[in-house]
Amino acid sequence: LSANVQQILGFSPEEIMVPGWWLANIIPEDRVQAKASKQHLLDDHYQQEYRFKHRDGRVIWLQDEHRLIRDEDGNPWEVIGSWTDITTRKQTEEALSDSEDKFRYIFENSAVGNSITLPTGEISVNDAFCKMVGYSQKELKNRRWQDFTHPEDIELTQKNVELLISGQKDSVRFIKRFI
């Protein structure tokens, strides 16, 4: 064990060598998954993530990864492994997921017609948008905005979309007609 294990987990290499230490410090809800991983010790490469109790009592997320080194006959010879603290990444992923859920709720339940347009022209719309233009979600699925934009407004819309895609503008506002 390298000395930096203490920096990551708070435990000294000597403490880590105590039988049962590893499993005792995995958060109980993650133990079954972690125990099951022992059967993968003979896989050439294995990786998993689980929550772990740091020596100071904090719960951290670990990425546990190992590679099996085999001898010239293909027999297991050595396991090289690492623990990486991925707590910040997990917290960021959770915050992003929460933000996406909030955005989705606001988008779908807004009384204002909303659409999301991809550079390819494909769109996602909410129910208020459907009511505004007179199409159902099903009718607009797999359609592009060009399919129901008034022909005289397609060029104006495309120019504004290009300004957004190129980064020349953060947002655009314009009036257009729908069919």
VMD Tcl script that builds the backbone (N, CA, C; Angstrom):
set m [mol new atoms 537]
animate dup $m
set s [atomselect $m all]
$s set {name element resname resid chain x y z} {
  {N N LEU 1 A 0.846 -1.190 0.000}
  {CA C LEU 1 A 0.000 0.000 0.000}
  {C C LEU 1 A 0.880 1.237 0.000}
  {N N SER 2 A 0.477 2.228 -0.794}
  {CA C SER 2 A 1.232 3.472 -0.806}
  {C C SER 2 A 0.773 4.364 0.345}
  {N N ALA 3 A 1.637 5.269 0.738}
  {CA C ALA 3 A 1.340 6.155 1.866}
  {C C ALA 3 A 0.192 7.113 1.584}
  {N N ASN 4 A -0.066 7.425 0.299}
  {CA C ASN 4 A -1.132 8.393 0.009}
  {C C ASN 4 A -2.524 7.835 0.285}
  {N N VAL 5 A -2.615 6.561 0.617}
  {CA C VAL 5 A -3.904 5.996 0.983}
  {C C VAL 5 A -4.449 6.709 2.222}
  {N N GLN 6 A -3.560 7.147 3.094}
  {CA C GLN 6 A -3.990 7.871 4.291}
  {C C GLN 6 A -4.577 9.230 3.913}
  {N N GLN 7 A -4.023 9.852 2.903}
  {CA C GLN 7 A -4.561 11.136 2.444}
  {C C GLN 7 A -5.981 10.961 1.898}
  {N N ILE 8 A -6.247 9.866 1.216}
  {CA C ILE 8 A -7.554 9.639 0.602}
  {C C ILE 8 A -8.583 9.157 1.617}
  {N N LEU 9 A -8.188 8.184 2.463}
  {CA C LEU 9 A -9.145 7.533 3.351}
  {C C LEU 9 A -9.036 7.954 4.811}
  {N N GLY 10 A -7.904 8.553 5.193}
  {CA C GLY 10 A -7.701 8.947 6.575}
  {C C GLY 10 A -7.109 7.845 7.439}
  {N N PHE 11 A -7.013 6.642 6.920}
  {CA C PHE 11 A -6.460 5.508 7.662}
  {C C PHE 11 A -5.027 5.266 7.225}
  {N N SER 12 A -4.223 4.805 8.146}
  {CA C SER 12 A -2.831 4.485 7.817}
  {C C SER 12 A -2.782 3.145 7.080}
  {N N PRO 13 A -1.713 2.903 6.343}
  {CA C PRO 13 A -1.569 1.602 5.676}
  {C C PRO 13 A -1.646 0.434 6.667}
  {N N GLU 14 A -1.146 0.619 7.884}
  {CA C GLU 14 A -1.195 -0.448 8.892}
  {C C GLU 14 A -2.642 -0.745 9.299}
  {N N GLU 15 A -3.452 0.302 9.473}
  {CA C GLU 15 A -4.852 0.106 9.844}
  {C C GLU 15 A -5.619 -0.626 8.738}
  {N N ILE 16 A -5.272 -0.327 7.508}
  {CA C ILE 16 A -5.962 -0.919 6.370}
  {C C ILE 16 A -5.704 -2.419 6.291}
  {N N MET 17 A -4.583 -2.866 6.793}
  {CA C MET 17 A -4.221 -4.281 6.711}
  {C C MET 17 A -4.971 -5.152 7.726}
  {N N VAL 18 A -5.750 -4.548 8.624}
  {CA C VAL 18 A -6.513 -5.313 9.615}
  {C C VAL 18 A -7.631 -6.065 8.894}
  {N N PRO 19 A -7.741 -7.377 9.103}
  {CA C PRO 19 A -8.802 -8.149 8.444}
  {C C PRO 19 A -10.191 -7.571 8.723}
  {N N GLY 20 A -11.004 -7.481 7.698}
  {CA C GLY 20 A -12.371 -6.977 7.826}
  {C C GLY 20 A -12.498 -5.472 7.744}
  {N N TRP 21 A -11.370 -4.765 7.745}
  {CA C TRP 21 A -11.395 -3.299 7.745}
  {C C TRP 21 A -12.147 -2.739 6.543}
  {N N TRP 22 A -11.829 -3.217 5.357}
  {CA C TRP 22 A -12.397 -2.679 4.116}
  {C C TRP 22 A -13.922 -2.776 4.125}
  {N N LEU 23 A -14.441 -3.975 4.355}
  {CA C LEU 23 A -15.885 -4.178 4.316}
  {C C LEU 23 A -16.586 -3.415 5.441}
  {N N ALA 24 A -15.964 -3.325 6.596}
  {CA C ALA 24 A -16.566 -2.628 7.738}
  {C C ALA 24 A -16.742 -1.138 7.471}
  {N N ASN 25 A -15.956 -0.573 6.565}
  {CA C ASN 25 A -16.024 0.866 6.316}
  {C C ASN 25 A -16.803 1.239 5.052}
  {N N ILE 26 A -17.273 0.252 4.345}
  {CA C ILE 26 A -18.148 0.539 3.200}
  {C C ILE 26 A -19.537 0.826 3.753}
  {N N ILE 27 A -20.195 1.827 3.225}
  {CA C ILE 27 A -21.536 2.176 3.674}
  {C C ILE 27 A -22.427 0.936 3.499}
  {N N PRO 28 A -23.221 0.577 4.523}
  {CA C PRO 28 A -23.982 -0.678 4.492}
  {C C PRO 28 A -24.781 -0.926 3.207}
  {N N GLU 29 A -25.409 0.101 2.658}
  {CA C GLU 29 A -26.215 -0.086 1.437}
  {C C GLU 29 A -25.367 -0.491 0.232}
  {N N ASP 30 A -24.072 -0.235 0.288}
  {CA C ASP 30 A -23.184 -0.545 -0.835}
  {C C ASP 30 A -22.383 -1.834 -0.616}
  {N N ARG 31 A -22.521 -2.440 0.556}
  {CA C ARG 31 A -21.706 -3.618 0.889}
  {C C ARG 31 A -21.999 -4.820 -0.001}
  {N N VAL 32 A -23.256 -5.073 -0.292}
  {CA C VAL 32 A -23.605 -6.243 -1.105}
  {C C VAL 32 A -22.922 -6.148 -2.461}
  {N N GLN 33 A -23.012 -4.975 -3.059}
  {CA C GLN 33 A -22.371 -4.758 -4.362}
  {C C GLN 33 A -20.857 -4.918 -4.247}
  {N N ALA 34 A -20.276 -4.378 -3.200}
  {CA C ALA 34 A -18.824 -4.458 -3.027}
  {C C ALA 34 A -18.377 -5.897 -2.767}
  {N N LYS 35 A -19.143 -6.631 -1.954}
  {CA C LYS 35 A -18.801 -8.032 -1.700}
  {C C LYS 35 A -18.864 -8.838 -2.984}
  {N N ALA 36 A -19.855 -8.567 -3.798}
  {CA C ALA 36 A -19.999 -9.284 -5.066}
  {C C ALA 36 A -18.801 -9.034 -5.967}
  {N N SER 37 A -18.161 -7.891 -5.785}
  {CA C SER 37 A -17.016 -7.563 -6.638}
  {C C SER 37 A -15.824 -8.474 -6.375}
  {N N LYS 38 A -15.771 -9.101 -5.210}
  {CA C LYS 38 A -14.649 -9.985 -4.910}
  {C C LYS 38 A -14.549 -11.119 -5.927}
  {N N GLN 39 A -15.686 -11.515 -6.477}
  {CA C GLN 39 A -15.651 -12.575 -7.479}
  {C C GLN 39 A -14.962 -12.113 -8.759}
  {N N HIS 40 A -14.766 -10.818 -8.896}
  {CA C HIS 40 A -14.119 -10.278 -10.089}
  {C C HIS 40 A -12.603 -10.103 -9.915}
  {N N LEU 41 A -12.077 -10.547 -8.802}
  {CA C LEU 41 A -10.641 -10.382 -8.569}
  {C C LEU 41 A -9.788 -11.051 -9.641}
  {N N LEU 42 A -10.326 -12.045 -10.307}
  {CA C LEU 42 A -9.552 -12.707 -11.344}
  {C C LEU 42 A -9.865 -12.174 -12.742}
  {N N ASP 43 A -10.691 -11.138 -12.828}
  {CA C ASP 43 A -10.896 -10.458 -14.114}
  {C C ASP 43 A -9.640 -9.640 -14.403}
  {N N ASP 44 A -9.324 -9.446 -15.667}
  {CA C ASP 44 A -8.115 -8.685 -15.999}
  {C C ASP 44 A -8.225 -7.220 -15.611}
  {N N HIS 45 A -9.433 -6.695 -15.619}
  {CA C HIS 45 A -9.643 -5.293 -15.226}
  {C C HIS 45 A -11.021 -5.194 -14.591}
  {N N TYR 46 A -11.070 -4.509 -13.464}
  {CA C TYR 46 A -12.358 -4.336 -12.806}
  {C C TYR 46 A -12.413 -2.951 -12.181}
  {N N GLN 47 A -13.619 -2.369 -12.217}
  {CA C GLN 47 A -13.817 -1.039 -11.640}
  {C C GLN 47 A -15.220 -0.956 -11.065}
  {N N GLN 48 A -15.340 -0.338 -9.901}
  {CA C GLN 48 A -16.652 -0.085 -9.315}
  {C C GLN 48 A -16.593 1.173 -8.470}
  {N N GLU 49 A -17.761 1.693 -8.132}
  {CA C GLU 49 A -17.868 2.889 -7.300}
  {C C GLU 49 A -18.762 2.555 -6.122}
  {N N TYR 50 A -18.378 3.046 -4.954}
  {CA C TYR 50 A -19.190 2.837 -3.766}
  {C C TYR 50 A -18.859 3.918 -2.738}
  {N N ARG 51 A -19.742 4.020 -1.744}
  {CA C ARG 51 A -19.542 4.993 -0.669}
  {C C ARG 51 A -18.758 4.344 0.466}
  {N N PHE 52 A -17.923 5.166 1.081}
  {CA C PHE 52 A -16.986 4.661 2.077}
  {C C PHE 52 A -16.921 5.642 3.242}
  {N N LYS 53 A -16.756 5.098 4.450}
  {CA C LYS 53 A -16.658 5.953 5.641}
  {C C LYS 53 A -15.197 6.336 5.860}
  {N N HIS 54 A -14.894 7.616 5.657}
  {CA C HIS 54 A -13.561 8.168 5.908}
  {C C HIS 54 A -13.274 8.080 7.408}
  {N N ARG 55 A -12.048 8.083 7.768}
  {CA C ARG 55 A -11.667 7.986 9.189}
  {C C ARG 55 A -12.311 9.098 10.022}
  {N N ASP 56 A -12.481 10.299 9.443}
  {CA C ASP 56 A -13.069 11.418 10.203}
  {C C ASP 56 A -14.602 11.364 10.245}
  {N N GLY 57 A -15.195 10.295 9.697}
  {CA C GLY 57 A -16.649 10.125 9.756}
  {C C GLY 57 A -17.398 10.569 8.518}
  {N N ARG 58 A -16.731 11.325 7.652}
  {CA C ARG 58 A -17.379 11.744 6.404}
  {C C ARG 58 A -17.649 10.535 5.528}
  {N N VAL 59 A -18.665 10.654 4.703}
  {CA C VAL 59 A -18.908 9.637 3.680}
  {C C VAL 59 A -18.318 10.164 2.383}
  {N N ILE 60 A -17.456 9.363 1.789}
  {CA C ILE 60 A -16.861 9.741 0.510}
  {C C ILE 60 A -17.207 8.669 -0.526}
  {N N TRP 61 A -17.137 9.055 -1.767}
  {CA C TRP 61 A -17.311 8.113 -2.869}
  {C C TRP 61 A -15.936 7.676 -3.344}
  {N N LEU 62 A -15.774 6.366 -3.508}
  {CA C LEU 62 A -14.522 5.830 -4.020}
  {C C LEU 62 A -14.740 5.158 -5.365}
  {N N GLN 63 A -13.782 5.334 -6.231}
  {CA C GLN 63 A -13.700 4.519 -7.432}
  {C C GLN 63 A -12.616 3.493 -7.133}
  {N N ASP 64 A -13.001 2.246 -7.119}
  {CA C ASP 64 A -12.107 1.146 -6.788}
  {C C ASP 64 A -11.790 0.438 -8.103}
  {N N GLU 65 A -10.527 0.426 -8.459}
  {CA C GLU 65 A -10.137 -0.140 -9.748}
  {C C GLU 65 A -8.924 -1.029 -9.570}
  {N N HIS 66 A -8.954 -2.158 -10.257}
  {CA C HIS 66 A -7.759 -2.989 -10.228}
  {C C HIS 66 A -7.530 -3.681 -11.562}
  {N N ARG 67 A -6.277 -4.008 -11.776}
  {CA C ARG 67 A -5.857 -4.760 -12.958}
  {C C ARG 67 A -5.099 -5.989 -12.469}
  {N N LEU 68 A -5.380 -7.085 -13.119}
  {CA C LEU 68 A -4.712 -8.332 -12.791}
  {C C LEU 68 A -3.521 -8.518 -13.718}
  {N N ILE 69 A -2.380 -8.755 -13.121}
  {CA C ILE 69 A -1.162 -9.026 -13.883}
  {C C ILE 69 A -0.957 -10.539 -13.870}
  {N N ARG 70 A -0.746 -11.087 -15.030}
  {CA C ARG 70 A -0.560 -12.536 -15.141}
  {C C ARG 70 A 0.900 -12.859 -15.478}
  {N N ASP 71 A 1.329 -14.053 -15.092}
  {CA C ASP 71 A 2.681 -14.483 -15.435}
  {C C ASP 71 A 2.711 -14.963 -16.888}
  {N N GLU 72 A 3.869 -15.417 -17.331}
  {CA C GLU 72 A 4.015 -15.816 -18.737}
  {C C GLU 72 A 3.132 -17.009 -19.111}
  {N N ASP 73 A 2.649 -17.769 -18.115}
  {CA C ASP 73 A 1.756 -18.901 -18.382}
  {C C ASP 73 A 0.281 -18.501 -18.310}
  {N N GLY 74 A 0.023 -17.225 -18.022}
  {CA C GLY 74 A -1.357 -16.743 -17.936}
  {C C GLY 74 A -1.980 -16.901 -16.568}
  {N N ASN 75 A -1.199 -17.295 -15.585}
  {CA C ASN 75 A -1.714 -17.455 -14.225}
  {C C ASN 75 A -1.690 -16.119 -13.495}
  {N N PRO 76 A -2.666 -15.877 -12.612}
  {CA C PRO 76 A -2.656 -14.637 -11.836}
  {C C PRO 76 A -1.360 -14.514 -11.044}
  {N N TRP 77 A -0.735 -13.353 -11.127}
  {CA C TRP 77 A 0.531 -13.140 -10.451}
  {C C TRP 77 A 0.441 -12.009 -9.426}
  {N N GLU 78 A -0.219 -10.891 -9.829}
  {CA C GLU 78 A -0.267 -9.722 -8.958}
  {C C GLU 78 A -1.495 -8.895 -9.324}
  {N N VAL 79 A -2.046 -8.227 -8.328}
  {CA C VAL 79 A -3.154 -7.293 -8.555}
  {C C VAL 79 A -2.651 -5.899 -8.232}
  {N N ILE 80 A -2.834 -5.002 -9.183}
  {CA C ILE 80 A -2.486 -3.602 -8.969}
  {C C ILE 80 A -3.793 -2.836 -8.914}
  {N N GLY 81 A -3.986 -2.114 -7.826}
  {CA C GLY 81 A -5.256 -1.424 -7.663}
  {C C GLY 81 A -5.100 0.002 -7.194}
  {N N SER 82 A -6.210 0.718 -7.273}
  {CA C SER 82 A -6.206 2.099 -6.782}
  {C C SER 82 A -7.584 2.461 -6.260}
  {N N TRP 83 A -7.579 3.351 -5.300}
  {CA C TRP 83 A -8.789 3.974 -4.796}
  {C C TRP 83 A -8.684 5.451 -5.143}
  {N N THR 84 A -9.700 5.961 -5.774}
  {CA C THR 84 A -9.731 7.379 -6.116}
  {C C THR 84 A -10.962 8.000 -5.475}
  {N N ASP 85 A -10.762 9.117 -4.788}
  {CA C ASP 85 A -11.881 9.843 -4.192}
  {C C ASP 85 A -12.617 10.583 -5.308}
  {N N ILE 86 A -13.845 10.154 -5.580}
  {CA C ILE 86 A -14.657 10.770 -6.640}
  {C C ILE 86 A -15.868 11.507 -6.061}
  {N N THR 87 A -15.751 11.897 -4.798}
  {CA C THR 87 A -16.863 12.557 -4.106}
  {C C THR 87 A -17.305 13.823 -4.832}
  {N N THR 88 A -16.365 14.665 -5.217}
  {CA C THR 88 A -16.723 15.918 -5.907}
  {C C THR 88 A -17.448 15.629 -7.204}
  {N N ARG 89 A -16.960 14.640 -7.953}
  {CA C ARG 89 A -17.633 14.278 -9.212}
  {C C ARG 89 A -19.054 13.790 -8.960}
  {N N LYS 90 A -19.249 12.943 -7.942}
  {CA C LYS 90 A -20.582 12.425 -7.623}
  {C C LYS 90 A -21.517 13.551 -7.185}
  {N N GLN 91 A -21.008 14.486 -6.388}
  {CA C GLN 91 A -21.827 15.623 -5.958}
  {C C GLN 91 A -22.219 16.481 -7.160}
  {N N THR 92 A -21.294 16.672 -8.081}
  {CA C THR 92 A -21.570 17.448 -9.289}
  {C C THR 92 A -22.608 16.744 -10.147}
  {N N GLU 93 A -22.476 15.431 -10.303}
  {CA C GLU 93 A -23.458 14.658 -11.081}
  {C C GLU 93 A -24.845 14.760 -10.462}
  {N N GLU 94 A -24.913 14.679 -9.127}
  {CA C GLU 94 A -26.197 14.771 -8.435}
  {C C GLU 94 A -26.818 16.161 -8.613}
  {N N ALA 95 A -25.995 17.194 -8.490}
  {CA C ALA 95 A -26.489 18.565 -8.671}
  {C C ALA 95 A -26.982 18.764 -10.106}
  {N N LEU 96 A -26.253 18.227 -11.069}
  {CA C LEU 96 A -26.666 18.332 -12.466}
  {C C LEU 96 A -27.978 17.599 -12.697}
  {N N SER 97 A -28.109 16.416 -12.138}
  {CA C SER 97 A -29.351 15.652 -12.282}
  {C C SER 97 A -30.529 16.403 -11.669}
  {N N ASP 98 A -30.322 16.980 -10.480}
  {CA C ASP 98 A -31.385 17.775 -9.846}
  {C C ASP 98 A -31.758 18.965 -10.720}
  {N N SER 99 A -30.759 19.637 -11.271}
  {CA C SER 99 A -31.008 20.788 -12.133}
  {C C SER 99 A -31.776 20.378 -13.389}
  {N N GLU 100 A -31.386 19.254 -13.982}
  {CA C GLU 100 A -32.091 18.764 -15.169}
  {C C GLU 100 A -33.540 18.424 -14.846}
  {N N ASP 101 A -33.772 17.810 -13.675}
  {CA C ASP 101 A -35.138 17.482 -13.263}
  {C C ASP 101 A -35.982 18.745 -13.094}
  {N N LYS 102 A -35.397 19.769 -12.474}
  {CA C LYS 102 A -36.118 21.030 -12.289}
  {C C LYS 102 A -36.416 21.679 -13.633}
  {N N PHE 103 A -35.413 21.714 -14.506}
  {CA C PHE 103 A -35.621 22.297 -15.828}
  {C C PHE 103 A -36.726 21.554 -16.571}
  {N N ARG 104 A -36.660 20.224 -16.556}
  {CA C ARG 104 A -37.662 19.421 -17.255}
  {C C ARG 104 A -39.063 19.718 -16.715}
  {N N TYR 105 A -39.188 19.815 -15.386}
  {CA C TYR 105 A -40.487 20.099 -14.782}
  {C C TYR 105 A -40.999 21.471 -15.228}
  {N N ILE 106 A -40.136 22.475 -15.158}
  {CA C ILE 106 A -40.545 23.828 -15.557}
  {C C ILE 106 A -40.886 23.861 -17.043}
  {N N PHE 107 A -40.064 23.240 -17.873}
  {CA C PHE 107 A -40.296 23.209 -19.319}
  {C C PHE 107 A -41.624 22.548 -19.635}
  {N N GLU 108 A -41.858 21.370 -19.074}
  {CA C GLU 108 A -43.055 20.602 -19.410}
  {C C GLU 108 A -44.333 21.199 -18.834}
  {N N ASN 109 A -44.244 21.890 -17.694}
  {CA C ASN 109 A -45.448 22.369 -17.013}
  {C C ASN 109 A -45.686 23.865 -17.135}
  {N N SER 110 A -44.882 24.523 -17.928}
  {CA C SER 110 A -45.027 25.963 -18.099}
  {C C SER 110 A -46.304 26.287 -18.864}
  {N N ALA 111 A -46.921 27.414 -18.503}
  {CA C ALA 111 A -48.092 27.889 -19.243}
  {C C ALA 111 A -47.668 28.594 -20.525}
  {N N VAL 112 A -46.372 28.844 -20.659}
  {CA C VAL 112 A -45.815 29.500 -21.843}
  {C C VAL 112 A -45.321 28.424 -22.797}
  {N N GLY 113 A -45.582 28.614 -24.082}
  {CA C GLY 113 A -45.105 27.660 -25.075}
  {C C GLY 113 A -43.592 27.673 -25.150}
  {N N ASN 114 A -42.974 26.524 -24.952}
  {CA C ASN 114 A -41.524 26.395 -24.990}
  {C C ASN 114 A -41.108 25.343 -26.007}
  {N N SER 115 A -39.999 25.621 -26.672}
  {CA C SER 115 A -39.428 24.619 -27.573}
  {C C SER 115 A -37.918 24.632 -27.411}
  {N N ILE 116 A -37.325 23.477 -27.638}
  {CA C ILE 116 A -35.876 23.335 -27.666}
  {C C ILE 116 A -35.548 22.873 -29.066}
  {N N THR 117 A -34.674 23.608 -29.724}
  {CA C THR 117 A -34.320 23.304 -31.106}
  {C C THR 117 A -32.877 22.836 -31.181}
  {N N LEU 118 A -32.659 21.697 -31.796}
  {CA C LEU 118 A -31.309 21.194 -32.035}
  {C C LEU 118 A -30.779 21.800 -33.330}
  {N N PRO 119 A -29.468 21.851 -33.510}
  {CA C PRO 119 A -28.904 22.403 -34.752}
  {C C PRO 119 A -29.427 21.698 -36.007}
  {N N THR 120 A -29.831 20.449 -35.872}
  {CA C THR 120 A -30.368 19.691 -37.014}
  {C C THR 120 A -31.776 20.117 -37.379}
  {N N GLY 121 A -32.407 20.913 -36.518}
  {CA C GLY 121 A -33.774 21.354 -36.764}
  {C C GLY 121 A -34.800 20.571 -35.963}
  {N N GLU 122 A -34.385 19.456 -35.353}
  {CA C GLU 122 A -35.315 18.679 -34.532}
  {C C GLU 122 A -35.692 19.504 -33.303}
  {N N ILE 123 A -36.910 19.274 -32.827}
  {CA C ILE 123 A -37.398 20.071 -31.707}
  {C C ILE 123 A -38.000 19.204 -30.614}
  {N N SER 124 A -38.023 19.762 -29.418}
  {CA C SER 124 A -38.788 19.241 -28.293}
  {C C SER 124 A -39.681 20.386 -27.871}
  {N N VAL 125 A -40.932 20.093 -27.597}
  {CA C VAL 125 A -41.879 21.146 -27.239}
  {C C VAL 125 A -42.687 20.725 -26.014}
  {N N ASN 126 A -43.255 21.728 -25.341}
  {CA C ASN 126 A -44.132 21.416 -24.222}
  {C C ASN 126 A -45.595 21.485 -24.678}
  {N N ASP 127 A -46.503 21.122 -23.784}
  {CA C ASP 127 A -47.933 21.096 -24.129}
  {C C ASP 127 A -48.468 22.485 -24.471}
  {N N ALA 128 A -47.964 23.517 -23.776}
  {CA C ALA 128 A -48.433 24.877 -24.069}
  {C C ALA 128 A -48.061 25.268 -25.499}
  {N N PHE 129 A -46.894 24.859 -25.960}
  {CA C PHE 129 A -46.498 25.127 -27.345}
  {C C PHE 129 A -47.448 24.411 -28.296}
  {N N CYS 130 A -47.764 23.162 -27.995}
  {CA C CYS 130 A -48.681 22.392 -28.847}
  {C C CYS 130 A -50.041 23.086 -28.957}
  {N N LYS 131 A -50.544 23.553 -27.832}
  {CA C LYS 131 A -51.837 24.250 -27.849}
  {C C LYS 131 A -51.751 25.527 -28.680}
  {N N MET 132 A -50.616 26.204 -28.592}
  {CA C MET 132 A -50.421 27.458 -29.310}
  {C C MET 132 A -50.426 27.238 -30.826}
  {N N VAL 133 A -49.775 26.173 -31.287}
  {CA C VAL 133 A -49.670 25.955 -32.739}
  {C C VAL 133 A -50.689 24.970 -33.284}
  {N N GLY 134 A -51.429 24.313 -32.394}
  {CA C GLY 134 A -52.496 23.433 -32.840}
  {C C GLY 134 A -52.063 22.025 -33.239}
  {N N TYR 135 A -50.881 21.622 -32.855}
  {CA C TYR 135 A -50.402 20.266 -33.129}
  {C C TYR 135 A -50.280 19.505 -31.814}
  {N N SER 136 A -50.393 18.196 -31.870}
  {CA C SER 136 A -50.161 17.373 -30.683}
  {C C SER 136 A -48.671 17.047 -30.585}
  {N N GLN 137 A -48.253 16.595 -29.411}
  {CA C GLN 137 A -46.863 16.155 -29.228}
  {C C GLN 137 A -46.530 15.073 -30.262}
  {N N LYS 138 A -47.469 14.163 -30.473}
  {CA C LYS 138 A -47.251 13.059 -31.411}
  {C C LYS 138 A -47.040 13.583 -32.833}
  {N N GLU 139 A -47.828 14.586 -33.219}
  {CA C GLU 139 A -47.699 15.146 -34.570}
  {C C GLU 139 A -46.363 15.867 -34.765}
  {N N LEU 140 A -45.834 16.436 -33.699}
  {CA C LEU 140 A -44.570 17.176 -33.807}
  {C C LEU 140 A -43.339 16.296 -33.586}
  {N N LYS 141 A -43.566 15.087 -33.083}
  {CA C LYS 141 A -42.431 14.185 -32.850}
  {C C LYS 141 A -41.757 13.879 -34.190}
  {N N ASN 142 A -40.447 13.952 -34.186}
  {CA C ASN 142 A -39.624 13.698 -35.378}
  {C C ASN 142 A -39.837 14.724 -36.495}
  {N N ARG 143 A -40.386 15.879 -36.153}
  {CA C ARG 143 A -40.520 16.949 -37.144}
  {C C ARG 143 A -39.496 18.020 -36.822}
  {N N ARG 144 A -39.198 18.813 -37.807}
  {CA C ARG 144 A -38.265 19.917 -37.641}
  {C C ARG 144 A -39.061 21.222 -37.629}
  {N N TRP 145 A -38.475 22.263 -37.053}
  {CA C TRP 145 A -39.195 23.537 -36.976}
  {C C TRP 145 A -39.520 24.066 -38.366}
  {N N GLN 146 A -38.687 23.745 -39.349}
  {CA C GLN 146 A -38.918 24.210 -40.721}
  {C C GLN 146 A -40.222 23.646 -41.294}
  {N N ASP 147 A -40.653 22.494 -40.771}
  {CA C ASP 147 A -41.853 21.832 -41.296}
  {C C ASP 147 A -43.140 22.592 -41.005}
  {N N PHE 148 A -43.151 23.434 -39.977}
  {CA C PHE 148 A -44.385 24.158 -39.659}
  {C C PHE 148 A -44.144 25.647 -39.405}
  {N N THR 149 A -43.007 26.140 -39.897}
  {CA C THR 149 A -42.729 27.580 -39.883}
  {C C THR 149 A -43.209 28.159 -41.207}
  {N N HIS 150 A -43.805 29.328 -41.150}
  {CA C HIS 150 A -44.250 29.995 -42.382}
  {C C HIS 150 A -43.038 30.142 -43.305}
  {N N PRO 151 A -43.198 29.806 -44.597}
  {CA C PRO 151 A -42.058 29.846 -45.533}
  {C C PRO 151 A -41.299 31.174 -45.543}
  {N N GLU 152 A -42.016 32.294 -45.370}
  {CA C GLU 152 A -41.363 33.598 -45.382}
  {C C GLU 152 A -40.532 33.860 -44.118}
  {N N ASP 153 A -40.685 33.012 -43.083}
  {CA C ASP 153 A -39.965 33.216 -41.822}
  {C C ASP 153 A -38.834 32.205 -41.606}
  {N N ILE 154 A -38.656 31.293 -42.528}
  {CA C ILE 154 A -37.611 30.271 -42.366}
  {C C ILE 154 A -36.219 30.906 -42.379}
  {N N GLU 155 A -35.950 31.814 -43.301}
  {CA C GLU 155 A -34.621 32.431 -43.396}
  {C C GLU 155 A -34.295 33.228 -42.130}
  {N N LEU 156 A -35.259 34.014 -41.651}
  {CA C LEU 156 A -35.073 34.789 -40.425}
  {C C LEU 156 A -34.768 33.858 -39.243}
  {N N THR 157 A -35.515 32.789 -39.135}
  {CA C THR 157 A -35.307 31.841 -38.044}
  {C C THR 157 A -33.932 31.200 -38.151}
  {N N GLN 158 A -33.552 30.779 -39.360}
  {CA C GLN 158 A -32.256 30.133 -39.562}
  {C C GLN 158 A -31.102 31.067 -39.182}
  {N N LYS 159 A -31.218 32.349 -39.558}
  {CA C LYS 159 A -30.166 33.313 -39.207}
  {C C LYS 159 A -30.021 33.422 -37.687}
  {N N ASN 160 A -31.141 33.467 -36.988}
  {CA C ASN 160 A -31.096 33.568 -35.529}
  {C C ASN 160 A -30.537 32.300 -34.894}
  {N N VAL 161 A -30.894 31.153 -35.440}
  {CA C VAL 161 A -30.347 29.892 -34.938}
  {C C VAL 161 A -28.835 29.870 -35.142}
  {N N GLU 162 A -28.367 30.318 -36.285}
  {CA C GLU 162 A -26.930 30.344 -36.574}
  {C C GLU 162 A -26.179 31.284 -35.639}
  {N N LEU 163 A -26.800 32.419 -35.268}
  {CA C LEU 163 A -26.174 33.333 -34.313}
  {C C LEU 163 A -25.963 32.650 -32.956}
  {N N LEU 164 A -26.939 31.839 -32.566}
  {CA C LEU 164 A -26.825 31.113 -31.303}
  {C C LEU 164 A -25.763 30.023 -31.388}
  {N N ILE 165 A -25.803 29.244 -32.454}
  {CA C ILE 165 A -24.862 28.135 -32.610}
  {C C ILE 165 A -23.428 28.635 -32.685}
  {N N SER 166 A -23.207 29.738 -33.381}
  {CA C SER 166 A -21.850 30.274 -33.539}
  {C C SER 166 A -21.344 30.957 -32.275}
  {N N GLY 167 A -22.232 31.215 -31.335}
  {CA C GLY 167 A -21.834 31.879 -30.104}
  {C C GLY 167 A -21.811 33.399 -30.217}
  {N N GLN 168 A -22.248 33.932 -31.349}
  {CA C GLN 168 A -22.277 35.382 -31.513}
  {C C GLN 168 A -23.326 36.021 -30.607}
  {N N LYS 169 A -24.347 35.254 -30.263}
  {CA C LYS 169 A -25.396 35.733 -29.354}
  {C C LYS 169 A -25.696 34.646 -28.335}
  {N N ASP 170 A -26.040 35.083 -27.120}
  {CA C ASP 170 A -26.438 34.143 -26.068}
  {C C ASP 170 A -27.926 33.840 -26.147}
  {N N SER 171 A -28.678 34.795 -26.652}
  {CA C SER 171 A -30.117 34.606 -26.810}
  {C C SER 171 A -30.595 35.498 -27.949}
  {N N VAL 172 A -31.713 35.125 -28.519}
  {CA C VAL 172 A -32.314 35.929 -29.598}
  {C C VAL 172 A -33.811 36.026 -29.348}
  {N N ARG 173 A -34.381 37.115 -29.845}
  {CA C ARG 173 A -35.817 37.332 -29.765}
  {C C ARG 173 A -36.282 37.819 -31.103}
  {N N PHE 174 A -37.304 37.197 -31.623}
  {CA C PHE 174 A -37.870 37.640 -32.894}
  {C C PHE 174 A -39.282 37.102 -33.015}
  {N N ILE 175 A -40.013 37.701 -33.926}
  {CA C ILE 175 A -41.385 37.274 -34.178}
  {C C ILE 175 A -41.399 36.431 -35.440}
  {N N LYS 176 A -42.080 35.293 -35.353}
  {CA C LYS 176 A -42.199 34.441 -36.517}
  {C C LYS 176 A -43.597 33.845 -36.554}
  {N N ARG 177 A -43.952 33.363 -37.704}
  {CA C ARG 177 A -45.286 32.770 -37.881}
  {C C ARG 177 A -45.138 31.250 -38.043}
  {N N PHE 178 A -46.161 30.558 -37.524}
  {CA C PHE 178 A -46.235 29.109 -37.683}
  {C C PHE 178 A -47.431 28.770 -38.553}
  {N N ILE 179 A -47.346 27.657 -39.201}
  {CA C ILE 179 A -48.479 27.170 -39.996}
  {C C ILE 179 A -49.307 26.261 -39.118}
}
mol reanalyze $m
mol bondsrecalc $m
mol representation Tube
mol addrep $m
